[in-house]
């Protein structure tokens, strides 16, 4: 979907919004358990659309709030 979003950038953006170190987020963790909410998801969507992931939609992220899924979705990798 985007050439400009790397797995490291995605992890760093999520950690930034959650106020934690990127290393604290396991790729399989449910990000809602880390404090992610719908407002933060929308913030990430806007940030990532600006970075080139123009097709990302709220349901894509909200249905599976896991870093591994989001990374695969945003970078075109396998889920």
Phi and psi in radians as a Rosetta constraint file:
Dihedral C 1 N 2 CA 2 C 2 CIRCULARHARMONIC -2.434 0.35
Dihedral N 2 CA 2 C 2 N 3 CIRCULARHARMONIC 2.392 0.35
Dihedral C 2 N 3 CA 3 C 3 CIRCULARHARMONIC -1.502 0.35
Dihedral N 3 CA 3 C 3 N 4 CIRCULARHARMONIC -0.283 0.35
Dihedral C 3 N 4 CA 4 C 4 CIRCULARHARMONIC -1.645 0.35
Dihedral N 4 CA 4 C 4 N 5 CIRCULARHARMONIC -0.231 0.35
Dihedral C 4 N 5 CA 5 C 5 CIRCULARHARMONIC -1.704 0.35
Dihedral N 5 CA 5 C 5 N 6 CIRCULARHARMONIC 2.086 0.35
Dihedral C 5 N 6 CA 6 C 6 CIRCULARHARMONIC -1.742 0.35
Dihedral N 6 CA 6 C 6 N 7 CIRCULARHARMONIC 2.806 0.35
Dihedral C 6 N 7 CA 7 C 7 CIRCULARHARMONIC -0.974 0.35
Dihedral N 7 CA 7 C 7 N 8 CIRCULARHARMONIC -0.644 0.35
Dihedral C 7 N 8 CA 8 C 8 CIRCULARHARMONIC -1.156 0.35
Dihedral N 8 CA 8 C 8 N 9 CIRCULARHARMONIC -0.705 0.35
Dihedral C 8 N 9 CA 9 C 9 CIRCULARHARMONIC -1.156 0.35
Dihedral N 9 CA 9 C 9 N 10 CIRCULARHARMONIC -0.739 0.35
Dihedral C 9 N 10 CA 10 C 10 CIRCULARHARMONIC -1.068 0.35
Dihedral N 10 CA 10 C 10 N 11 CIRCULARHARMONIC -0.840 0.35
Dihedral C 10 N 11 CA 11 C 11 CIRCULARHARMONIC -1.074 0.35
Dihedral N 11 CA 11 C 11 N 12 CIRCULARHARMONIC -0.752 0.35
Dihedral C 11 N 12 CA 12 C 12 CIRCULARHARMONIC -1.137 0.35
Dihedral N 12 CA 12 C 12 N 13 CIRCULARHARMONIC -0.708 0.35
Dihedral C 12 N 13 CA 13 C 13 CIRCULARHARMONIC -1.107 0.35
Dihedral N 13 CA 13 C 13 N 14 CIRCULARHARMONIC -0.762 0.35
Dihedral C 13 N 14 CA 14 C 14 CIRCULARHARMONIC -1.112 0.35
Dihedral N 14 CA 14 C 14 N 15 CIRCULARHARMONIC -0.823 0.35
Dihedral C 14 N 15 CA 15 C 15 CIRCULARHARMONIC -1.075 0.35
Dihedral N 15 CA 15 C 15 N 16 CIRCULARHARMONIC -0.680 0.35
Dihedral C 15 N 16 CA 16 C 16 CIRCULARHARMONIC -1.028 0.35
Dihedral N 16 CA 16 C 16 N 17 CIRCULARHARMONIC -0.799 0.35
Dihedral C 16 N 17 CA 17 C 17 CIRCULARHARMONIC -1.245 0.35
Dihedral N 17 CA 17 C 17 N 18 CIRCULARHARMONIC -0.489 0.35
Dihedral C 17 N 18 CA 18 C 18 CIRCULARHARMONIC -1.538 0.35
Dihedral N 18 CA 18 C 18 N 19 CIRCULARHARMONIC -0.156 0.35
Dihedral C 18 N 19 CA 19 C 19 CIRCULARHARMONIC 1.213 0.35
Dihedral N 19 CA 19 C 19 N 20 CIRCULARHARMONIC 0.643 0.35
Dihedral C 19 N 20 CA 20 C 20 CIRCULARHARMONIC -2.347 0.35
Dihedral N 20 CA 20 C 20 N 21 CIRCULARHARMONIC 3.012 0.35
Dihedral C 20 N 21 CA 21 C 21 CIRCULARHARMONIC -1.350 0.35
Dihedral N 21 CA 21 C 21 N 22 CIRCULARHARMONIC 2.422 0.35
Dihedral C 21 N 22 CA 22 C 22 CIRCULARHARMONIC -0.942 0.35
Dihedral N 22 CA 22 C 22 N 23 CIRCULARHARMONIC -0.574 0.35
Dihedral C 22 N 23 CA 23 C 23 CIRCULARHARMONIC -1.183 0.35
Dihedral N 23 CA 23 C 23 N 24 CIRCULARHARMONIC -0.301 0.35
Dihedral C 23 N 24 CA 24 C 24 CIRCULARHARMONIC -1.350 0.35
Dihedral N 24 CA 24 C 24 N 25 CIRCULARHARMONIC -0.196 0.35
Dihedral C 24 N 25 CA 25 C 25 CIRCULARHARMONIC -1.758 0.35
Dihedral N 25 CA 25 C 25 N 26 CIRCULARHARMONIC 1.974 0.35
Dihedral C 25 N 26 CA 26 C 26 CIRCULARHARMONIC -1.323 0.35
Dihedral N 26 CA 26 C 26 N 27 CIRCULARHARMONIC 2.437 0.35
Dihedral C 26 N 27 CA 27 C 27 CIRCULARHARMONIC -1.006 0.35
Dihedral N 27 CA 27 C 27 N 28 CIRCULARHARMONIC -0.458 0.35
Dihedral C 27 N 28 CA 28 C 28 CIRCULARHARMONIC -1.678 0.35
Dihedral N 28 CA 28 C 28 N 29 CIRCULARHARMONIC -0.063 0.35
Dihedral C 28 N 29 CA 29 C 29 CIRCULARHARMONIC -1.106 0.35
Dihedral N 29 CA 29 C 29 N 30 CIRCULARHARMONIC 2.545 0.35
Dihedral C 29 N 30 CA 30 C 30 CIRCULARHARMONIC -1.360 0.35
Dihedral N 30 CA 30 C 30 N 31 CIRCULARHARMONIC 2.039 0.35
Dihedral C 30 N 31 CA 31 C 31 CIRCULARHARMONIC -1.168 0.35
Dihedral N 31 CA 31 C 31 N 32 CIRCULARHARMONIC -0.348 0.35
Dihedral C 31 N 32 CA 32 C 32 CIRCULARHARMONIC -1.114 0.35
Dihedral N 32 CA 32 C 32 N 33 CIRCULARHARMONIC -0.561 0.35
Dihedral C 32 N 33 CA 33 C 33 CIRCULARHARMONIC -1.201 0.35
Dihedral N 33 CA 33 C 33 N 34 CIRCULARHARMONIC -0.336 0.35
Dihedral C 33 N 34 CA 34 C 34 CIRCULARHARMONIC -1.603 0.35
Dihedral N 34 CA 34 C 34 N 35 CIRCULARHARMONIC -0.013 0.35
Dihedral C 34 N 35 CA 35 C 35 CIRCULARHARMONIC 1.852 0.35
Dihedral N 35 CA 35 C 35 N 36 CIRCULARHARMONIC 0.106 0.35
Dihedral C 35 N 36 CA 36 C 36 CIRCULARHARMONIC -1.195 0.35
Dihedral N 36 CA 36 C 36 N 37 CIRCULARHARMONIC 2.440 0.35
Dihedral C 36 N 37 CA 37 C 37 CIRCULARHARMONIC -2.356 0.35
Dihedral N 37 CA 37 C 37 N 38 CIRCULARHARMONIC 3.128 0.35
Dihedral C 37 N 38 CA 38 C 38 CIRCULARHARMONIC -1.110 0.35
Dihedral N 38 CA 38 C 38 N 39 CIRCULARHARMONIC -0.606 0.35
Dihedral C 38 N 39 CA 39 C 39 CIRCULARHARMONIC -1.138 0.35
Dihedral N 39 CA 39 C 39 N 40 CIRCULARHARMONIC -0.734 0.35
Dihedral C 39 N 40 CA 40 C 40 CIRCULARHARMONIC -1.194 0.35
Dihedral N 40 CA 40 C 40 N 41 CIRCULARHARMONIC -0.632 0.35
Dihedral C 40 N 41 CA 41 C 41 CIRCULARHARMONIC -1.066 0.35
Dihedral N 41 CA 41 C 41 N 42 CIRCULARHARMONIC -0.773 0.35
Dihedral C 41 N 42 CA 42 C 42 CIRCULARHARMONIC -1.103 0.35
Dihedral N 42 CA 42 C 42 N 43 CIRCULARHARMONIC -0.651 0.35
Dihedral C 42 N 43 CA 43 C 43 CIRCULARHARMONIC -1.080 0.35
Dihedral N 43 CA 43 C 43 N 44 CIRCULARHARMONIC -0.768 0.35
Dihedral C 43 N 44 CA 44 C 44 CIRCULARHARMONIC -1.113 0.35
Dihedral N 44 CA 44 C 44 N 45 CIRCULARHARMONIC -0.735 0.35
Dihedral C 44 N 45 CA 45 C 45 CIRCULARHARMONIC -1.029 0.35
Dihedral N 45 CA 45 C 45 N 46 CIRCULARHARMONIC -0.811 0.35
Dihedral C 45 N 46 CA 46 C 46 CIRCULARHARMONIC -1.101 0.35
Dihedral N 46 CA 46 C 46 N 47 CIRCULARHARMONIC -0.738 0.35
Dihedral C 46 N 47 CA 47 C 47 CIRCULARHARMONIC -1.082 0.35
Dihedral N 47 CA 47 C 47 N 48 CIRCULARHARMONIC -0.780 0.35
Dihedral C 47 N 48 CA 48 C 48 CIRCULARHARMONIC -1.314 0.35
Dihedral N 48 CA 48 C 48 N 49 CIRCULARHARMONIC -0.535 0.35
Dihedral C 48 N 49 CA 49 C 49 CIRCULARHARMONIC -1.125 0.35
Dihedral N 49 CA 49 C 49 N 50 CIRCULARHARMONIC -0.726 0.35
Dihedral C 49 N 50 CA 50 C 50 CIRCULARHARMONIC -1.076 0.35
Dihedral N 50 CA 50 C 50 N 51 CIRCULARHARMONIC -0.573 0.35
Dihedral C 50 N 51 CA 51 C 51 CIRCULARHARMONIC -1.422 0.35
Dihedral N 51 CA 51 C 51 N 52 CIRCULARHARMONIC -0.071 0.35
Dihedral C 51 N 52 CA 52 C 52 CIRCULARHARMONIC 2.089 0.35
Dihedral N 52 CA 52 C 52 N 53 CIRCULARHARMONIC -0.132 0.35
Dihedral C 52 N 53 CA 53 C 53 CIRCULARHARMONIC -1.520 0.35
Dihedral N 53 CA 53 C 53 N 54 CIRCULARHARMONIC 1.166 0.35
Dihedral C 53 N 54 CA 54 C 54 CIRCULARHARMONIC -1.210 0.35
Dihedral N 54 CA 54 C 54 N 55 CIRCULARHARMONIC -0.304 0.35
Dihedral C 54 N 55 CA 55 C 55 CIRCULARHARMONIC -1.662 0.35
Dihedral N 55 CA 55 C 55 N 56 CIRCULARHARMONIC -0.069 0.35
Dihedral C 55 N 56 CA 56 C 56 CIRCULARHARMONIC -1.177 0.35
Dihedral N 56 CA 56 C 56 N 57 CIRCULARHARMONIC 2.375 0.35
Dihedral C 56 N 57 CA 57 C 57 CIRCULARHARMONIC -2.196 0.35
Dihedral N 57 CA 57 C 57 N 58 CIRCULARHARMONIC 2.726 0.35
Dihedral C 57 N 58 CA 58 C 58 CIRCULARHARMONIC -0.918 0.35
Dihedral N 58 CA 58 C 58 N 59 CIRCULARHARMONIC -0.866 0.35
Dihedral C 58 N 59 CA 59 C 59 CIRCULARHARMONIC -1.050 0.35
Dihedral N 59 CA 59 C 59 N 60 CIRCULARHARMONIC -0.553 0.35
Dihedral C 59 N 60 CA 60 C 60 CIRCULARHARMONIC -1.016 0.35
Dihedral N 60 CA 60 C 60 N 61 CIRCULARHARMONIC -0.680 0.35
Dihedral C 60 N 61 CA 61 C 61 CIRCULARHARMONIC -1.552 0.35
Dihedral N 61 CA 61 C 61 N 62 CIRCULARHARMONIC -0.687 0.35
Dihedral C 61 N 62 CA 62 C 62 CIRCULARHARMONIC -1.221 0.35
Dihedral N 62 CA 62 C 62 N 63 CIRCULARHARMONIC -0.547 0.35
Dihedral C 62 N 63 CA 63 C 63 CIRCULARHARMONIC -1.182 0.35
Dihedral N 63 CA 63 C 63 N 64 CIRCULARHARMONIC -0.581 0.35
Dihedral C 63 N 64 CA 64 C 64 CIRCULARHARMONIC -2.376 0.35
Dihedral N 64 CA 64 C 64 N 65 CIRCULARHARMONIC 1.447 0.35
Dihedral C 64 N 65 CA 65 C 65 CIRCULARHARMONIC -1.385 0.35
Dihedral N 65 CA 65 C 65 N 66 CIRCULARHARMONIC 1.152 0.35
Dihedral C 65 N 66 CA 66 C 66 CIRCULARHARMONIC -2.201 0.35
Dihedral N 66 CA 66 C 66 N 67 CIRCULARHARMONIC 2.389 0.35
Dihedral C 66 N 67 CA 67 C 67 CIRCULARHARMONIC -1.006 0.35
Dihedral N 67 CA 67 C 67 N 68 CIRCULARHARMONIC -0.720 0.35
Dihedral C 67 N 68 CA 68 C 68 CIRCULARHARMONIC -1.081 0.35
Dihedral N 68 CA 68 C 68 N 69 CIRCULARHARMONIC -0.748 0.35
Dihedral C 68 N 69 CA 69 C 69 CIRCULARHARMONIC -1.146 0.35
Dihedral N 69 CA 69 C 69 N 70 CIRCULARHARMONIC -0.801 0.35
Dihedral C 69 N 70 CA 70 C 70 CIRCULARHARMONIC -1.088 0.35
Dihedral N 70 CA 70 C 70 N 71 CIRCULARHARMONIC -0.725 0.35
Dihedral C 70 N 71 CA 71 C 71 CIRCULARHARMONIC -1.087 0.35
Dihedral N 71 CA 71 C 71 N 72 CIRCULARHARMONIC -0.785 0.35
Dihedral C 71 N 72 CA 72 C 72 CIRCULARHARMONIC -1.084 0.35
Dihedral N 72 CA 72 C 72 N 73 CIRCULARHARMONIC -0.751 0.35
Dihedral C 72 N 73 CA 73 C 73 CIRCULARHARMONIC -1.101 0.35
Dihedral N 73 CA 73 C 73 N 74 CIRCULARHARMONIC -0.773 0.35
Dihedral C 73 N 74 CA 74 C 74 CIRCULARHARMONIC -1.446 0.35
Dihedral N 74 CA 74 C 74 N 75 CIRCULARHARMONIC -0.375 0.35
Dihedral C 74 N 75 CA 75 C 75 CIRCULARHARMONIC -1.908 0.35
Dihedral N 75 CA 75 C 75 N 76 CIRCULARHARMONIC -0.066 0.35
Dihedral C 75 N 76 CA 76 C 76 CIRCULARHARMONIC 1.426 0.35
Dihedral N 76 CA 76 C 76 N 77 CIRCULARHARMONIC 0.224 0.35
Dihedral C 76 N 77 CA 77 C 77 CIRCULARHARMONIC -1.453 0.35
Dihedral N 77 CA 77 C 77 N 78 CIRCULARHARMONIC 3.071 0.35
Dihedral C 77 N 78 CA 78 C 78 CIRCULARHARMONIC -1.340 0.35
Dihedral N 78 CA 78 C 78 N 79 CIRCULARHARMONIC 2.463 0.35
